[in-house]
């Protein structure tokens, strides 16, 4: 099988991680990277002497040697760069969120299909051992029907110039929830506040409402003294807590719950009973999720297969982000979700 040549556009926060992982994959060749900052390119050259560099990503588009492009640039640039790469006949992987609007995402999906190219979004948590273990636990029926989910993803900084805290932090937890549940919400409510940059909310609460009564809450903030990455899933049988900051016991299952009396004649006879059982942490065989994600992308390109986190997966997340933004601008009004067509 022909070795796949890879280009990475953007060598700031996340790009070097992509370069490192593509460099470790034997079935591809990490050939060239691009960034507007000459110092970043010099740093990549120091770490990987064989890599080529350029300040103009357009140089990649005319090269027949480049098969795939991974984009790790600011969100506002994703659409234009990805569109140019697809038109140049390149397979494309884009960091989350895939675009800054539903319309842009729909256009990239259409273009990738027209050009017969793989389009993938970097929803890295869908490739983690912990999230896939949670999915296995849910599907086994151990925690029962999920009643609600609550996630907290907060820290002090990093403030963004082009997107608010929902677009920055919520894509992670939204993609996790949609992956675990296998369904979309029917409406979204959100409240947010911009304290330091006008019209760029730095704290927000988002509620996703599902048609079976399930509700999911997200709390995102750049203004919190603690870095918290925690998600709680409350089931009809048991409860599960996923703490991504924990080094060893990232998942804990609580055999706790409420039992309603089967019958009663008067209100005085009505008493809930509470179950307090064991707490245990399931074994997880850890690996680097980004390497798995990058390997999956290359594998899909070489076999002409659809990625787990394809353009449609990215569209679902952007649909919810856009609705959350609309809700914030309309004082928390419920925004109906129109299911995107695959």
N, C-alpha and C positions, 0 to 999 in steps of 0.2 A: 504493500500500500504506500502511495506517495506521501512523503512527509508534508504536513500542513504548515505553511509559513504564516507567522502571527505578527501583527502590528498592534501596539498599544498607543492610544492617543490620550494624553493626560498623565503626567508624572508627579502629581501633587500628593494628596493624602492617600488615595487608594490605588492609583496606578502602579506604584512600585510593588505592591502586593500581587497584582495581576502578573507583572513581569516575572517576579520570583517564581510564581507557581507555573506559569507557562514554560519557564526555563527548565523546570523539573520534569516536565512531561515528555517522555521519549518519542511519542508519536507526532510531535510538532517541533518547530524551530522558531524560537523567540528571536525574530529577525531585526525588528526596528521599532523605535519608540519616538513619539513626537510630543513636544511641549513648547510653549512660548518662552519659558524661562530657561536660558542657557545654562544656569547653574544646576538646575535639576537634571538636564541632559548630561552634563559633565559627571554628576553623581552616578547616574545609571551606567555611564561608560566605565567609571571606576569599578563599579560592582560587577559589571558584565562586559569585559573588554571586547567580546566578539559582536556586541550589539551595535547596530547602526542608529544614528540619531538625526533628527531634523526638526527645525522650528516650524516648518510649514507642513501641516498634515496633508495638504493637497499633493505633496510628493508621493504619498502612499497610493493615491488613487490611480495614477498612471502606470504603476508598477505591476507587471504580470506576475511577479514573484510573490506578491502578497495575496494570500487566500482569505484570511479572516482578520477582522479588526475589532479590538475591544476598546470601548469608549469609557473613559473615567474623567470626564470634564464636568463643569458646572451644568446643572439641570437645564438651564435656559439654552444651552448649546447642543443638547442631545439630538434634537430633531434634525437640525440642519446638517450636522456632521453625519449622522446615521443615514439620512436621505442621500447625501453625496456618495457615501460608501456603498450603499445598495445599488445606486445607479452606475457605479463603477464596477459592479459585479462581485462585490465582497460579501462574505457572510459577516454578520454583525452581532456582537454582544454588548449590551449597554448597562451601565450601573443604574441602580434604582434611584428615583423612580424613572421609568423608561422615557417619559417625555413630560412636559409641563402642561399638557392638555389632552383630553380625550380625542379631539380632532386630529392632533398631531400623531397620536398613537395609532389611530385607525388608518391614517395615511401610510405609516411605516409598515403596518401589517399588510395592507393592500400591495405596497411596492415589493415587499419581500416575497409575497406569493407570486406576483407577476414575474419577478426575476428568478424565481425558484431558488431562493437563498434562505439560509437559516437565520432567524431573528430570535434572540434570546435576551432576557433581562436578568440582572444579577440579584435575584432574591436569594441571597446566600443561606438564609436560615432554613430554606426548604431542603438544603443539602446537609444540614447538621445531624449528627448522631442523636442529639437530645430531642430535637423536634420530631424526627422519624420514630424515635422510641415512644414519644407521646402519642403519635398517630397510631402506632401499633397497640398501645394500651387502650385508646378510645375504641378502636375497631374490635378489640377483644370483648368489649362490653363490661370491663372490670369496674369502671367508674359510673356506668349507667348512662342515662340520657343527660346531656349537658344542659344545665339550667341557665347558667350565665358564665361569662368570661370577663375577667378584669385584668388589665395590663398596665404597668407603670414603666415608662422609659424616660427618665429624667436625669439631668446632670447640670453642672455649671458651665455654660457655653456648649459648643462653639457657635456663636452667632453667625448666621448666613446673610448675605446681601441680597440674594435674589429669591429666596423661598422662606416661608415661615416655619415654625417648629413642627407643624403637622406634616408638611411635605418633607421635612428633614428626618424626623424620627419615626413617625407613624407607619411608613411603608414596611418597616420590618415586622411590626406586630400585625398589621393588616394582612400581609402575605402569609404569616404563620397561621393566623386564624382561618383564612380562606382555605389554606392547604389542609388544615386539620379537619375543618367542618365539611369541605367539599360543596359549599353553597355560598350564594351571595346574600347580603342583607337586602331588605325591601326599602329601607329608608335610613337616613343618617341625620343626627342632630349634633351640633358642635357649638361650643362657646370658647372664645379665646380673647387674649388681651395683648396689645403691643405696649410694652413699657419703655423701651429704649430706642427702637427704630420704628418710625411711622409706617403703619400699614403692614408691618412684619411681626405677626404675633409670636411672642416668646414663651407663652404658656397656653395650653389648650386642653379641653376635655371633649372627647368624641364618643358618641353612642351609636352603635350599629344595631338596628332592629331587624329581626328575622321573622319570617311569616309563621313560624311554629311557636312563637313566644320567646324564643331565646334572645338574649340581649348581650351585647359585648361593649365594655367600656375601655377607653384608652385615655391615659393621662400622659401628656408630653410636656416637657419644660426644659428650657435652657437656664432656668433660674432656681435651681435647687442645690442645697449644700451637699447632697449625697448623689452619687451615681447609682441609680437603681435600674435593674433590668429584670423585672419580675412579672410573671403571668400566673394567674390563679384560675383554674377550671373547676367549677362546682358541678358535680354530677348528682344524679338521683341516688347513687349508691355510695360513692366515695368522692373525695376531693383531691386535686392534684395541684402542686405548686412547682413552677419551673423558674428557677433563679439562675440566669445565665452567668452571673458574676461568680457564683460558687465554683470552686476549683474541682471538687470531687463529686459532691452530691447535688447535681444540678436539678434533679427531679425528686420530689418527695410525694408519696401517696399517703393520704390521711384516711383511715377507715372511720370517718366521722359522718354523722348525718342526723336527720330528724325523722321520727316515726309518728305518724298521725294515728290516733286511736281508731280502730275499725268501726266502732259505733258508740254513741253516747245519747242519753236522753235529755240532759240539761246542760246548759253552758258550764255549770260548776263541775260537771264530770269531764269536760273537755280539757285534756292536758297533753301537750306535746311531750314526747320522750326523746331524749338526746342520746345518741350513741357515740361513745368515745372509745375507739379501738386503737389498733396499732398504727404506727407510722413507719414506713420503710422507704428506702431509696433503691430503685432498680439499678442493676448493673448496666453500664453503657460502655460500649467499645468505641472510644473516641478516635477521631481522625481529623485532618485539617479539611474543613468544609469547602474552603475556597479552592483547594486543589481538586476536590471531587467535582465542584462546579465547573472549573476550567476543563477538566478531563471530559466531563459530560458534554460540554460544548464542542470540543474537538471531535469526540466520538460521533455526535449527531451530524456534524459537517461531513465527516468521512463516510458515514453510512446513510446520509440523506434522511435523517429521522427528525421527528419533532421533539424539541427539548421539554423537560419537565416544566421549566419556567419560560415558556415561549412568549411571543408578543401578546397573545390573548391573555395570558396570566398577568402580564404587565398592564394591560388595558383594564382589567378588573380592579387592580389597585388604584390606578389613576382615576377611574370612575368614582371610587369612594373618596379619594383625596379631593377631587373637584367638588363633590357634593358637600364635604366637610367645610371647604372654603366658602361655598355659597351659604351654608348655614351660619357660619361665623359672621358673615357680612349682613345676614338677615336676622340677627338677634336670637340665634338658636332655633330658627324655624326648621321643621322636619323637611328634608329634601328627598323626594322619592328617587329610588335607584332604578334606572332603566338598564336591564340586563344586556350587556354587549353581546352581539352575535358572533359566534366563532366562525 
